[in-house]
Amino acid sequence: MNLELMDIFRMEYDFCWDTETWFLPLESALEGLNSTDASWQPPGGGNTIWQTVNHLNYYNALLVRQINGTTPRKKASNNKATFGDIGEPADSEWEAVLAENTFGGVGEPADSEKWKAVLAETRLICENLRKSLAQVNDSQLEEELVGRLARQILHNVYHIGQIVLIRKQQGSWPKERE
């Protein structure tokens, strides 16, 4: 088998989104989750699953725009409350990105329709990312894009693990999975 680097990135994104292997993809981590559990805040603080999904949606949609060369969306408030002062961004392109509040509010326990809309947005971003990655071949790769793809895969997996952990803390994770 002779895989190109982009073949590996596409495979890893499939593992992150909906292909279950030795770790859970996002689709499995969110399966059966309702708006009440999605907006549950862990004891002692921290982000809700709803906020974490908003955050993943933001950065995966950003990656789609970066791959496709489209312009960034509107600015929001900053993330200093979550991350503190993380220092200066590597370049001016990231300054606006790092200034955005990518988590949003904690979610609304009684608003199942809004939660369903967040999940629909997640699926749409996943499909858009798949389509965008399908258009990239190894000859188009530059070091910056390779770094973005690699970091985003790790970022996705990190937050998927958080979602599963929060679900286990709150008791919404199934005792046995098929």
C-alpha positions as CSV (number, residue, x, y, z in Angstrom):
1,M,0.0,0.0,0.0
2,N,1.4,3.4,-1.0
3,L,-0.5,6.1,0.9
4,E,0.1,9.8,0.3
5,L,0.1,12.3,3.2
6,M,-3.4,13.6,2.2
7,D,-4.7,10.0,2.2
8,I,-3.6,9.7,5.8
9,F,-5.1,13.1,6.8
10,R,-8.4,12.1,5.2
11,M,-8.4,8.8,7.0
12,E,-7.6,10.5,10.3
13,Y,-10.5,13.0,9.8
14,D,-12.8,10.1,9.2
15,F,-11.7,8.6,12.5
16,C,-12.4,11.9,14.2
17,W,-15.9,12.3,12.7
18,D,-17.6,9.0,12.2
19,T,-15.4,6.0,11.7
20,E,-15.0,4.1,15.0
21,T,-11.6,2.5,15.6
22,W,-9.7,2.3,18.9
23,F,-11.0,5.7,19.9
24,L,-14.5,7.2,19.5
25,P,-15.3,9.6,16.7
26,L,-17.4,12.7,17.5
27,E,-20.6,11.2,16.0
28,S,-20.4,8.3,18.5
29,A,-19.5,10.6,21.4
30,L,-22.6,12.7,20.8
31,E,-25.0,9.8,20.0
32,G,-28.2,10.0,22.1
33,L,-27.1,13.2,23.8
34,N,-30.0,15.6,24.6
35,S,-30.0,19.3,25.2
36,T,-30.2,19.0,29.0
37,D,-27.1,16.8,29.2
38,A,-25.3,18.9,26.5
39,S,-25.7,22.0,28.6
40,W,-24.7,20.3,32.0
41,Q,-21.7,22.0,33.5
42,P,-19.2,19.8,35.4
43,P,-18.9,20.4,39.1
44,G,-16.3,23.0,39.8
45,G,-16.8,24.7,36.4
46,G,-15.5,24.0,33.0
47,N,-17.2,23.9,29.6
48,T,-20.4,22.1,28.8
49,I,-20.5,19.6,25.9
50,W,-22.6,22.2,24.0
51,Q,-19.8,24.7,24.4
52,T,-17.2,22.1,23.3
53,V,-19.2,21.2,20.2
54,N,-19.5,25.0,19.4
55,H,-15.7,25.3,19.8
56,L,-15.1,22.3,17.5
57,N,-17.6,23.6,14.9
58,Y,-15.8,27.0,14.9
59,Y,-12.3,25.6,14.3
60,N,-13.4,22.9,11.8
61,A,-15.4,25.5,9.8
62,L,-12.3,27.8,10.0
63,L,-10.2,25.0,8.6
64,V,-12.7,24.6,5.7
65,R,-12.5,28.3,5.0
66,Q,-8.7,28.2,5.1
67,I,-8.5,25.2,2.8
68,N,-10.9,26.9,0.4
69,G,-9.3,30.3,0.7
70,T,-12.5,32.0,1.8
71,T,-12.7,35.0,4.2
72,P,-13.2,34.6,7.9
73,R,-16.5,35.3,9.5
74,K,-17.4,38.1,11.9
75,K,-15.4,38.7,15.1
76,A,-16.8,37.8,18.6
77,S,-15.6,38.4,22.1
78,N,-12.3,37.0,23.3
79,N,-11.2,33.8,25.0
80,K,-9.2,35.3,27.8
81,A,-11.7,34.1,30.4
82,T,-11.1,30.5,29.3
83,F,-7.4,30.5,28.5
84,G,-6.0,33.6,30.2
85,D,-3.3,35.5,28.3
86,I,-1.7,33.0,26.0
87,G,0.8,35.5,24.6
88,E,1.2,36.9,21.2
89,P,-0.1,35.0,18.2
90,A,2.4,33.6,15.8
91,D,1.2,36.0,13.1
92,S,-1.4,38.6,12.5
93,E,-3.7,36.1,10.7
94,W,-4.3,34.3,14.0
95,E,-4.7,37.4,16.1
96,A,-8.4,37.7,15.2
97,V,-9.0,34.0,15.4
98,L,-7.5,33.8,18.9
99,A,-9.6,36.8,20.0
100,E,-12.9,35.1,19.3
101,N,-15.1,33.4,21.9
102,T,-15.4,30.1,20.2
103,F,-17.3,28.3,23.0
104,G,-20.3,30.5,23.2
105,G,-22.9,30.1,26.0
106,V,-23.4,27.0,28.1
107,G,-26.4,25.9,26.1
108,E,-30.1,25.9,26.9
109,P,-31.3,22.7,28.7
110,A,-34.9,23.1,27.6
111,D,-34.1,24.0,23.9
112,S,-33.8,20.6,22.2
113,E,-34.5,22.3,18.8
114,K,-31.5,24.6,19.2
115,W,-29.3,21.6,20.2
116,K,-30.5,19.7,17.2
117,A,-29.5,22.7,15.0
118,V,-26.0,22.6,16.6
119,L,-25.7,18.9,15.8
120,A,-26.9,19.6,12.2
121,E,-24.3,22.3,11.9
122,T,-21.7,19.8,13.1
123,R,-22.7,17.3,10.4
124,L,-22.6,19.9,7.7
125,I,-19.2,21.1,8.7
126,C,-18.0,17.5,8.7
127,E,-19.2,17.0,5.2
128,N,-17.8,20.3,4.0
129,L,-14.4,19.4,5.5
130,R,-14.5,16.0,3.8
131,K,-15.3,17.7,0.4
132,S,-12.5,20.2,1.0
133,L,-10.0,17.6,1.9
134,A,-10.9,15.5,-1.1
135,Q,-9.8,18.5,-3.3
136,V,-6.3,18.7,-1.8
137,N,-3.5,16.5,-3.1
138,D,0.0,16.2,-1.8
139,S,1.5,18.4,-4.5
140,Q,-0.6,21.3,-3.1
141,L,0.6,20.8,0.5
142,E,2.7,23.5,2.1
143,E,4.2,23.3,5.6
144,E,1.6,25.7,7.0
145,L,-1.4,23.5,5.8
146,V,0.3,20.3,7.0
147,G,0.6,21.9,10.4
148,R,-2.9,23.1,10.5
149,L,-4.3,19.7,9.5
150,A,-2.2,17.8,12.0
151,R,-3.0,20.3,14.9
152,Q,-6.7,20.2,14.1
153,I,-6.8,16.4,14.2
154,L,-5.2,16.4,17.6
155,H,-7.5,19.2,18.7
156,N,-10.6,17.3,17.7
157,V,-9.5,14.1,19.4
158,Y,-8.7,15.9,22.6
159,H,-12.1,17.5,22.8
160,I,-13.9,14.2,21.8
161,G,-12.2,12.7,24.9
162,Q,-13.5,15.6,27.0
163,I,-17.0,15.0,25.8
164,V,-16.9,11.3,26.7
165,L,-15.5,12.1,30.1
166,I,-18.2,14.7,30.8
167,R,-20.9,12.2,29.7
168,K,-19.4,9.7,32.1
169,Q,-19.3,12.3,35.0
170,Q,-23.0,13.2,34.4
171,G,-24.2,9.6,33.9
172,S,-25.4,10.0,30.3
173,W,-22.8,7.6,28.9
174,P,-24.2,4.2,28.2
175,K,-23.0,1.5,30.6
176,E,-22.5,-0.8,27.7
177,R,-22.0,0.1,24.0
178,E,-22.7,-2.2,21.1
